[in-house]
Amino acid sequence: MKYAVIIEKRPESFGAYAPDLPGCAVVGNSREEVVQLIQEAIEMHLQCLKDHGDEIPPPVSSFEFVDVAAQPVDMENSQS
């Protein structure tokens, strides 16, 4: 099974979560680390659901990159 995973870069860390598996999220120091951690977390999450006799949610989420006309804002140099 393949689940969509969202990876977010933060100033000092990375985070990842699986939208189809509420509560399944991880934080790590690098993109590579969170990819490994979220894969392990998904496997454990599914095993826990199975062990408790709960239904395994099917992977239904997807993602798409869209082009937009707006330019990124440099928050470090913007003045309020």
N, C-alpha and C positions, 0 to 999 in steps of 0.2 A: 504494500500500500504506500502511496505517496501523499503526504499532507503538505499543503502550502505553509510556508513559514515566513514570517516577517522579521527582518533583521534591522535593528535601529542602532545607529552610531550616536553615542553621547560624547560629551567632551572628554570624559576619562574612562569610558567603558563601552561595551556593546550589550545590547539586549536582543532577545529573540522570543517569539511566541507563535503558537499555532492557533489561528482563528477558529478552527473547527473543534478544538479541544480546550474549552474554557479552563483557565487556571494553569495551563501548561506553558510555563515561561521560564527563562533562564537569563542570567547576567554573567558576563565574562570580560576578560581583559582584551580580547582580540576577536576579530570576525571568525577566524578559524576555531577558536575555543568555543564560541557560542554555537557554531554549526555542530560541533561534536556534542556539546552539552544538550542542545535541543533534540538531537536525534536520540540520545540516551533518555532524555525526559519523556519524549513521546513513547518510546518503547516501554518505559516503566508505567506511564499513565495508562496505556492500553492494557498492560498486564494487570494493573490494579482494577480497572473496570471489569476485565474478564474474571478475575478472582472473586469479585463481589457479585457476579452474575448480571452486571449492567450491560446495556447495549453499547457496542462500539460504534461511535458516530462515523458515518462515511465521510471521506474527504470530499467536500463540495466547494470549498473556497478556491478562488484563483486570484491572480493579480494581473495588472496591466500597467505598463508605463504609458503615460500620455504626454504629448508635447504641449507646452503652454508658452504664451508670449511673455509672461512676467520674467524679470531678471531676479536672481537670488539677491537677498539683502544681506549685507555684511553687518551682522549684529554688533561686532566688536567695535566698528568705526562709525555706527549710526549715532546720531544725536537725538535725544528726546526733548 
